[in-house]
Amino acid sequence: MKTPGVVHAGIGWWFFGCVVLMAGAVWATDLDEDGKVNLSDFFILSGEWLSLSCTEPENCSGCDSEPDGDVDLDDLLVFIQDWLKPPDNQYEYTVKFVSIGAEDGRIWDEDHSDVGVDMNATDSSYEALRLGDYYVDEHVYGYKMVLSFDTSLIPENAEIEWAELELNWYNFWNLNPFDWGGNCNIYITDFFGTSPELELLDWSAAYDVLAGYLHFSWYNPLPCDSFSPEALDIINTQGRTQLRIEFDTISNYNTLRDYMGFYSGDGVEELRPKLCVRFLATPPEFYFSSYAGHDGRVWDTDGGGVGINNNSTASGPEALRLGDFDTFSYRTILSFDTSEIPTDAVIESAHLELTRGVLEGTNPFTWGGQCQIDIDNPFGDVLSLENNDWEDSATETNIAQFTGDPGSEQIMVSSDLSAAGLAAINRSGYTQFRVYFENSGNENGLVDYLGFYSGEDDDSGKNPKLYLVYYVP
C-alpha cells in the first residue's frame, strides 16, 4: 500500500503544498462510466457472466474486454486488475488543514449548568484548548473545545475517502478526564452557532453528525477514529468545517481541577490541531503564502542600482511597494516555503498574486515599463531581507510579468511562470521572487508608487500567494 502524501494547508503565514499519490487512467472496466471500477461494475459483469454471443459495439455491456466474443475468466482477470483504481485524470491527495487560531478555542459552563458562560479564543499557551473541568472558589467549570478549518481548498467535485483529527496535548492536572469522562466525542458541522467565530452558543449549538471518538495515549498526536462516511459528507468544500470535542461527562464532583490542556491554532506551529483529509480529484490549484519574516521592500537611491535600505516588518496597504519615492526606487521581495513539493513532482503551471493597496502619485504602470519578476532561492546569502536583494543576481530573470493595476483592494495576478521559472522553484527550501519595474524611477522628484499587502498582514486573504498546479506521475 502506498504511503499517503501530505499537503499542509492553513491561513496566514502557514505554508501550502501537496504530494500526489497516484495518477489516473482510462478504465475500460468502468462499465457504468461513473469514473470508478467498483461493486456496481461487478454487478454488470456478473449479469453478463459466461455470455457467448458478444458483438461490437456493445460487447456484452462492455464486459467482453478483450474482445473475443464471450465473457469468461480472461475478462474477470482484466476487471480485477482495475478494481478500485482512481478515476480517469484523478489523483489521490492527503491534505492537512491547520485549525484557524482566530476561530478555535475553549468554552465552559458553570456548576453543571450545561450552558456556555464564558470562552477564550485568543490563548496561545500549551493549555489553550481544554477538556475536563476546573474547580475554584466552590464552583466547577466544565470545558468543551471548538476547532475551525478552512477546507475550501478541496475541489467541489472531489471524492473524500478518509479523514482524521490530529490533536496534541501538553499535560493533565490531577485526574485524567479520559478516565472519568466517558467517550470523547468529535461532532462535525460547517460552523456552530451563528458564525465561524467562537461564540457561547457553540456550547450547545446543533451539529450534523458524530464524526468519531478521540482516545488517550501518552504520545502525540492522540489517536482518533477515522471519520464515519456520514462525517466525510459534511466536510465543507466551500468554506469552514468545524469540530466540537467534548466528553460524555463534562465535569465531575471531586472539587479538583481535572482537565487536559491542548495546543490551539494560535500555539506552537508544529503542534497546532490539524484535520487530515484524503480525497480523489483532478489536479487542484494549491497556493503558498509569502513568509512574513522574509518578504518586504528594498530600495536604492538616485538611480544607483544598489540597495541602501529595506523594510521587512511593515503591514497594511503599502507594506510592499513598486515605483519610486522622490529619489528612492522600490523593489519587492516575496518568499515561499516550497520544500513540501516532491522532488519528482511535475509542475504544470504557477503564478503570483498580490493584493493591491494604495496608489501614491502617478501610477508606475504608466511610466515604469514592464513589471518583471525574477526568481532565486534565495536572493543574497540568507533568507531574511537584505539591502543587496535589490541588485543580487537571480537564478532566472523576467520569468513572469504583472501587466496592469487591478485597482484598490483588488488582486493583481501575474502571467504564468515560464518553463525556466518553473524549473527554478526550490523543492528543498524557500523560493523567492523579486518584483520591480523595468524603469526604476521617473525622475520627477515626487512620490509615485503602488502599495501592496505583505505576509505580515493579519488578513490572510491579502497575503502574497504563489499558486501551483502539479502532480507526481
N, C-alpha and C positions, 0 to 999 in steps of 0.2 A: 504493500500500500504506500502511496506517495505521501511524503510529509507535507502538511498544508503550508502554503506560503503565508506571509504576513504583510498586511498593509497597515501602517499607523495613520490614523486619521483623527483630527481633532480641530480645535479652533485656536485663534490667536497665533502664537509662535510655534505651536506644535507642528510636527512635520507630517507630510503625506507621501505615500508611495504605494507600491504593490508588488507582489510576487505572483505570477500566474502559474498554475499547476500543470494544466494540460490544454492542448489545442483541440478543436473540434474537427469534424469531417462530415461528409455526406453519408448517412447510413441507409443503404438500400433496404435494410431490415426494419426501418421505421415505417411499418405497414400502414399505420393510421395517420402518418405525416404530421405528428404533433411535436416533432423535434426531439423525441426520446425513444429509445428502444426498451420497452418495459412490459409489464404484465398485459396491458391492453393489446400490444402487438402479439404476445404469446397466444392470447385467445383467438386472434385471427389465424395464426399459424396452426393451432390445434384444430380449427374448423376445416382447414384445407389438408390436414394430415393424410398422407398416402393417396392424394388425388393423382390420377394417371393421365389426365387429358388437359394439361395446362398449355395454353396457346397465347401467342402475342396478341395484343399488347398487355392483357390483364395478368397473364402468368399466374393464374390461381390467386388473385388478390395480392400479387407481388411475392407470394411465398415460395414460388419456384425461382430462387435467387440465382441459379446458375446461368441461364435457364436450360433445362434438359427435358421438359415435358411432364415432370412429376414432382411431388413434394415428399422428400424422403430424408434419410439421415444426413446426407450431404448438406441439404438446406438447413437442417437443425444445427449442424456444426457452424455454419456461417452465422446463423442467428445468435448462437451462444457467444461467438467472438465479439459481437456488437452489443451484447447485453449491458444495459445501464451506462453506456458511454455518453459523454457530454453531447448535447445537440450541435448541429452544424454551426460553425463560426462562433461557438461559445467557449468560454474559458472559465476555469474554476478559481475564485478568489477567496482568500480569507482576510478579513478586514478587522482591525482593532480600533474601535471608536473610543475616544477618551471622554470621560464624563466632563460636562461643562461646569467649571468651578463656580460661575456666577449663578447657576441654577440648582446645583445639588446642595445637600445639607441635611441637618438633623431637625426633627420636630419632637416635641414632648408634651405629654399630658400631665395632670397633677392628681395625685391621690386616687388613681384607678378610675378617673372620670371618663376615659376613652374619648376625650375631646382635646384637640390641639390647643395649648395655651401659649406656647412660645416656640421659637425656632432660631436657627443660626445657619446662614448661607455663606458666611464670609470666613469662618475659621479655616486656617490652613495648617493646623498642627497635626500631630500623629493621632489625635482623637477627634478630628473634625466631624467625622461620622461616628454614630454610636448605636449600639444595640444593647438592651438590658435596662437597668434602672439606676437611679441616683437618689439616695436618701439624705436629706439635710433639713434641719430645723423642724423635725417632726412631720415633714412632707416627703412623699415619694414621687419621683418623676420618671415616667417610662418613655423609652426612646423608640422612634422609627426613623428610617432614613430614606431619602429620595435621591435617585441618580438620574441624570439627564444626558442624553446622547443625540447628537445631530446625525441621523442616519440617512439624510437626503443624498449622500454620496452613492448609495446603492441605486443602480438603474431601476426605473419603474418596472421594466419587463424582466427583472432578474428573478430567478427561482432560488429562493433562500432554502438551503439544505440543512443548516445547523447553526446554533448559536449557544454561547455560554458567557457567563459573567466572570470577570477576573476582579477579585476584591482582596486587598492586602490589609492585614491588621497589625497593630503595634503591640498591644498588651490588653489584659483584662484585670480588673480590680476585684478582689475577694472572690465571689463565686462566678464561675464561667456561665454566662447565660445559656450556652448550648447544653448545660447540664440540668437546667430547670425550666427553660423557656418553651420546650416542645419543639415543633417544626419551625425552622427558619424559612419563611415563605418569601418568594420573589413574585410580586404581582407586576403586570405589564399593561401599559396603555400608551397612547400618543402623548398626552400630558395629563397630569392630575389637576383637579380644581379648574380654575378659570383661565389659567395661562401657564406657560412653561416655567415661570419664575416660582420659587418656593413660596408656598402660602400655608397658613394654618389649616385651611380647608383640605390640604393634601393629606392630613392625618387620616381622614375617613372618606376621601373622595373615591368615587367609583373607579374600578379598574375593569379591564376587558377579560383577562383570564389569569389563572395561576400559571406562571411560566415554569416553575420548578422549585427546588429547595437548595439552600446553602448548607454546607456541612462543616464541622470543625476539623481542623488539622493544626499541628504545631508548625507547619510550614506554609509559606505564602507561594502563590495565592491560595485562598481557601477553596477546597473542592466544591464544585457546583454541578447540579444536574444539567445535562443538555436540555435546552428548551423544548417544550412539547410542540407538536405540529401546530396546535391551535395558537401557541405563542408566536411561532415563526410567522404566521399570517398577520400578526398585529404589528410586527416591526415596520416602521413607517418609512417608506422610501421617498417621502415628500417633505419631511421635516423631523420633528423630535420623536424619540422613543424614550419613555421614562419607566423606571423601575422603582417600586416601593418595597423595601426589605423590612420585615417585622416578624417577631416570634408569635407563636400561638398565645403564649402568656407574656404580656408586655412587661409586667413588673411583679415582684414578689413582696412578701410582707416581713422581711427579716431586719429592717431598719439599718441596712448597709448599702453602700454603693456597689452594685454588681453589674458592671457594664463592660463591654469590649469596645475599644477605640479603633477606628479605621481611617486611612488616608482618603482625602477627598480630591476633587478635580482642581483644588487650589493648592494641593500639597506637593510633596516630593515628586518630581517628574516621572520617574520610573515606577512609582508606587501608586499612581492615580488609578481609580477604577476604570475598567475597560469592558466594553461589550464586544465580544468576538463573534463575527458573523461570517459564515461561508456561503457563497452563492455562485450560481452559474449565470453568466451574462456575456453579451458581446463586449469587446474591449471598451470599458468606460473611460471617461476623461478624469484623471486624478490631478490634484494640484498640491504643491508645496507652498507654504507661506514663508515669506522672507524672514530671516532670523534677526530679531531686533538688536542683538548685540553686535552685529556686523554691518548692517546696512546704514546708509546715511548719505550726506552730500559732502563733496570736496570742491575746493575752488583754487584757481590761480589768480594772478593779478597782472594788469597791464599787458595781457596777451603773452605772458612769459612762457606759457605751456608747462609750468611746473607747479604742482600743488603746494600751497602755503598754509592751508588750514583745513579743518574738517569738523563735522558735527554728526555724531552717531547716536545721540540721545534725544534728539528733538522728536516731538509727536505733533499731531494736528495737521491741518491742511496745507502747510508749507514746510513740512519736515524734510522732504526731498525736493530738490529744485533743478530746473532746467532753464537755462538762459543766462542773464547777467545781472549784476548789481553794481552800477557805476563801473568801476574798472575790474571788478571780480567777475569771473565766468564760472558757472556751475557745471558739475557732472554728478550723476547719481550712481551709487554702488548698491547692488542688491545681492543677497547671499542666501542660498538654499541648501539645506542638508539633503543631498540626493543619494546618500550612502545606502539607502534601502533598495535602490534599484538593482536587480540582479545583474551580474556581470554579463550574462548571456541573453539579457532582455533585448528585444528588438523595439526600438523607439520609433513609432510611426510618425509622430508629429509632436511639436512643442511650441508654446508661445508664452509671452509675458503679458500680465495685466497690471495696470496701475490705476488707482482711484484719484482722479484729478480734484485738487482743492482750489486754491486761489489763483487768480491771474493778476500780476502786478505789471502795470505799464503796457508796452506793446507786446503782443503775442509773439514769442520766438519762432513759431511756425511760419510767420510772415517774413522773417529775416534770417533765420538760422540755417537754412538749407536742410539737408536730410538729417532726421533724428535717428542716429545709429546706435547699434548695440554690439558691444564686444563681449567675449566670454573668456574666463580663466578659472583656475582652481588652486590657489586664489590669486588675486592681484597682489603684487608685492611679496613679502616674505611671510606674512601672518594673515590670519583670517580677519582680525579686527581692522577697522577702518584706519587708514594712514593717509597722510598728505600725498605721498607719492603714488597712491592709487589713481590719482588724476592722470598721470602720464605713463605708468608702468606698462610694459609690453603685455600683450594678450595672447592666449593660445590661438584664437581666431578673431578677426576683426570684422565688423559690419555683417554679422551673421543674421540680423533681422533689423527691422525698422519700425518706428512708430510714424504714422503718416498724417496725423491730424489731431487737433484738440477736440475732445468729445464734449466739452462744456463742464461747468461746475458740478461736482459730486457725481460725475459720470465715469464709466470705466474706459480707460484708454487701452486698446488691445493692439499688440504688435502683430506684425506679419509672422508666419511660421518660420521657425529657425531653419537655416539652410542645412544641407547634409553635413557640412563641416561643423556647424554649430551643434547638431545632434550628436555627432561623434565625439565632441569635446565635453559633453555632460559627464561629470565625475561619478563613477559608480562606487567609489570608496571613501567619499568625504563630501565636502561642500563644493557647489558650483556657484561662481559669482559672475555677475553681469555688470557692465559699465554702460550707462546710457548718457548720451550727450548729443548736442547739435554740431553739425559739420563746421559751422561758423560759430566760434566760441563767444563772440560778443558783437554788438552792433556799433560800439564806439560812440554812442550819443551821450554818455555820461549820466544816463538815467537808469532807473530800476525797471528791468524788463524780463520777468521770469514767470514760469508756470510752477505752482507748488503741488505736491502730491503727498499722500499719506504714507507713512513708513511702517515697518514691523513693530514699532513702539506703540502704535495706536491701540487703544482698548477695544475698539470695534473691529473684530477680526475680519469682518466683511470688507474692510477698507485696506487691509494689509496687502502689500505687493504679492503677486502669486505667479508661480511657474506652473503652467498646465501641461500635462503629458498624456499621450495615449501610447501604451506599449504592451507587449506581451512576451512571454517566453515560449519559443517553439518546442 
